[in-house]
Amino acid sequence: MKKNSPYRPLTFLSDAICFPPVEDANAEGLLAVGGDLSPERLMLAYKSGIFPWFNEGSLILWWSPDPRMVLFPDQIKIAKSMRKVLKDNQFTLTKNTCFEEVIDQCAKVKRKHQDGTWITHEMKQAYLKLHLLGHAQSYEVWEDGELVGGLYGIDQGHVFCGESMFSLVNNASKFAFIKLAQELQQKKYRLIDCQLYTTHLESLGAREIPRSEFIAILTRR
């Protein structure tokens, strides 16, 4: 069967904490099925360039798309309108003050071509555990004392793996993403993993790179 066929046989994971090589993913990026969402398996996945993404009632699906959407922090694009937002101090930013509320808000966001949310109860509980262990981080955006936007992801110390973001008012999620990129640039992080292409992320400076390049950066500390 051709390597790029979307019908390549999938690996069904056992209780063993391991994954097949990312090169075994099909053309859509689907690599494996099953397993669990234990902290050990999740962190191995992120360190290997793999992430879970599935709907309620589905088996756990593990992905490693090629190409990979990423942002190099020094390439963040700040539009003129956003420069004004930053200058006017419309929003304030906090970090890790209400992780659970951020993930709850991300789960409520309605997205194009997607029924329901992939942030299931099982996923939420798994990432709350990662947060308590110090791996999952949240950035919160406030306006007049109200939470209006934010994002969360996995911090690997040199790569930040973005998971989801939300915005209840215009520009709130953009503000969080820009502030994240600026912070990571100062800390000399190599990149922000955005996983999959969207025009919104592209407008902020993210771009697709070959999976092989992404894995090389991810595994080189």
N, C-alpha and C positions, 0 to 999 in steps of 0.2 A: 504494500500500500504506500502511496506517495507520502513523503514527509509532510507536505502542506495540505493534505486532505483533511477536511473537517471531521472525517469519520475514523480517525486513528483510534485504535483501542485505548481505552482509559485504564489507568491504574486504580484499583480499589484498595484503599488503605486499610491496614490491619491495626491492631493495638500498638504495634511498634511505632516509635516516634521517628519517622523517616519519610522522605519524599523521593520520587523518581527524579532524574535530571530534568531541568526545565526545558531542555531541548526536546523532550518527549511530548510537550504540549501540542495540541492540535492547532489548526490555523486560526481559531478564535481565541486561543490562549488557555483553553481548559486543559488542565494537567492531570488532576486526580479527583477522586470521589470518596467520601466517607471520612473515617477517622473521628476526631473530636476537636473541641476548641479549648483544650487545656493550655495553660500558659506556656508549657514546655513546647508543645507542638506549634502554637502560634508564633512564638519567638523564633523557632527554627525556620518556620515558613518565611517570616520577614527577612531573616538573615540570608535566606536562599533566593530571595526575589519572588516570593510566592505570597498570595493573599487569598482569604476566603471571601466568597461572594455568592449568595444563594437566597432564595425566597423562603418564606414561611412554609413549612410542610415538605420542603425538599431535602434531599441528602445534602450534606456539606460539599460544596464544590470549591476546588482550589485552582487558582489561575496564575499564569505567568505569561502575559501577552507580549508579543513582538510585532511592532516596536512598542516601546514603553514611553509614556508621557511623563516628562520630568521638568523641573525648574531648577536651573543653576541660580543660586540666590543672588549673584551679582547681575543677573540678567532680568530681574523683575522690572516690568513696565508699569510706570505710574502715569496715568493720564492726567491731563491738565486739571480736569474736574476733581480728580482724587487728590491732587496736590493741594487744592483749595480745602478739601475736607480735612486733610492732615494738618494744614496750617491753622484752620479755624478751631481745632480741638473740639470738633463736634462729638467725638467718641473718646472714651477711655478704654484701656486694655488691661485685663488681668490675666493671670495664668494659674490654672489648676485650683480655682476657687469654687467651681460648681461643675465638675466633670459630668456628673450624672444628668444634670439639667441640659448640658450641651448635647449629649448623645441623645437625650429624649427629643430635643428640638430638631436635631438632624433626622431622626426617624420620622418626624411629621412632615418633612418637606416633600411636596409633590414634584415629581420629576417627569420630564417628557419620556414617552415610550416605556413607562415603567408602572406596573400595577402594584400598589402597596409599597412596602419598604423592605429592603434587604437587611435592615437593622432589626432583626427579630429579637425576641426576649432572650433567646439563647446567646445571640451575639452580644447584646447589651451586657449580660452577666459576665461573659468572657472578658470584655474590655474593661469592665469595672475591676475585675481581678488584676488585669495588667496595669491599671491605674494605681491600685493599691501597692503593687510591686514596683512602681516607679517607671514603668515602661511606656504607658499610655499617658499622653499629655493633652490638656485642653487650653485653648486661648479664648477668652470671653470678651465680648464687646458690649459696652454699656453706654446708654444715653439717658441722661436725667435719672440715673439710679435704676434703670430697667435693662434687663438683658435683652439685647436686640440682634445679636449675631455671635458667631464663633465657629471654631473648628476643633477637631481632635485628630490625633494620629499617634504613631509609634515612634519614639525617639531612640535611635540607635547610636547616638553619640557622634556620628559623622554624616548620617543620612536621616532625614525626617520623612517617615512614610505617612503621608496624608490619607485620612480615611473618609472624612465627610465634613461639610460645613453648611451653615444655615444663615439666613438673613431675614429678619422681620421688618427691617426698614432698608431703604436704598443704601447701597455701598457698605453695609456693615460687614458682610463676609469678605468683601474686597479689602477693607481696612484690616481685618484679622490676618488675611493672607499676606498683605504687604508688610505688616509688622512682623509676622513670622519670618518672612524672607530677609528683612533687614536685620533681625536678631541673629539668624543663622549665618548671614554674611559676616557679621562681626565675630562670630564664634568659629568661622572658617569651616563650616559644614560644606560637604561636597555638593549635595543636591537635596531637593525635595521631590520625593516620589509622588507623582499625581496619578499613577496607574494607567488611566485611559484618557484618550483625547476628548476634549470638549472645546468648543469655540470660546467659552468663557475663560478657561485656563490659558488658551492660546493668546487671548487678548491681554493677559497678565504677564506674558513672556515665556510661558511653558512651551516646550516643543517635544516632538517624538525623537527618540534615539534608538538604535538597535538594542535589542535585549542583551546581546553579548557585551556591549559597552556599559550598559547599566549594571550588569552583574560584576563586571570588572571593577567598577567604582565602588559598588556595594561591599565587595570582599577585600578591597584594599584600604586598610585603615591609615 
